[in-house]
């Protein structure tokens, strides 16, 4: 499943691999860090997703673990260093790739 691949690539710090899971004209809205007063990360397009993840890894040690996989959503924990973020991500797919991905605290 593509969302399990997403988590696996996060754990490899593979921002290029992650970006390749998305359509060229994708929409990405990550509000998973709202609980620690961080603004949503909102970008459009595969290249912007790649740059956003590259930036996150420049500033943080990132690790993720799957809690539960659903049909087009996944519950997971992301660790930014010692900070644990409990997230749920929901994907809309197009031609087998992620066209829209929304992350919120769970």
C-alpha positions in Angstrom: 0.0 0.0 0.0 1.3 3.4 -0.9 0.9 4.9 2.6 3.0 2.1 4.1 5.6 2.9 1.5 5.4 6.6 2.5 6.2 5.7 6.2 9.0 3.3 5.1 10.6 6.1 3.0 10.2 8.5 5.9 12.3 6.1 8.0 15.0 6.1 5.3 15.0 9.9 5.1 14.3 9.4 1.4 12.7 12.7 0.4 13.1 11.9 -3.3 11.4 8.5 -2.9 8.6 10.2 -1.0 8.1 12.8 -3.6 7.9 10.1 -6.3 4.8 8.7 -4.5 2.9 12.0 -5.4 1.4 13.3 -8.7 3.1 16.2 -10.4 0.2 18.5 -9.4 -0.4 17.1 -5.9 -1.7 19.0 -2.9 0.0 18.3 0.4 -1.3 19.7 3.7 0.4 18.5 6.9 -1.1 19.8 10.1 0.2 17.0 12.2 2.4 19.3 14.3 -0.5 21.6 15.3 -0.3 20.1 18.9 3.1 21.8 19.3 2.0 25.1 17.7 3.7 24.5 14.4 1.9 26.0 11.3 0.6 23.5 8.7 3.0 22.6 6.0 1.1 23.3 2.8 2.7 22.8 -0.6 1.5 22.1 -4.2 3.4 19.9 -6.7 5.8 17.0 -6.5 9.0 19.2 -6.5 7.6 21.3 -3.6 6.9 18.1 -1.6 10.5 17.0 -2.2 11.9 20.3 -1.0 9.6 20.4 2.1 10.7 17.0 3.2 14.4 17.8 2.5 14.0 20.9 4.8 12.3 18.9 7.6 15.3 16.4 7.6 17.8 19.2 7.6 16.4 20.4 10.9 15.1 17.2 12.6 15.9 13.6 13.2 12.6 12.0 11.9 11.3 8.6 12.6 7.7 7.2 12.1 5.8 4.1 13.2 2.5 2.8 11.8 -0.3 2.4 14.3 -3.1 1.4 12.0 -3.6 1.1 8.2 -7.1 1.8 6.8 -8.3 1.9 3.2 -7.0 5.4 2.1 -5.8 6.6 5.5 -3.1 5.7 8.0 -2.6 6.4 11.6 1.0 6.8 12.7 3.3 8.4 15.1 6.1 10.7 13.9 9.0 11.5 16.1 10.9 14.8 15.5 13.8 14.1 17.8 12.2 13.4 21.1 8.8 15.0 20.2 6.1 12.5 19.5 3.3 13.6 17.1 0.3 11.3 16.8 -1.0 11.7 13.3 -3.6 10.5 10.8 -3.1 10.9 7.1 -5.7 10.6 4.4 -4.8 10.2 0.8 -6.7 10.7 -2.5 -5.1 8.7 -5.2 -4.9 9.4 -8.9 -3.4 7.0 -11.4 -1.8 5.0 -8.5 -0.1 8.0 -6.9 -1.1 10.4 -4.1 -2.9 13.4 -5.5 -3.9 14.9 -2.2 -2.6 14.1 1.2 -3.9 15.7 4.4 -2.4 15.0 7.8 -4.0 16.0 11.1 -3.4 15.2 14.8 -5.3 12.2 16.1 
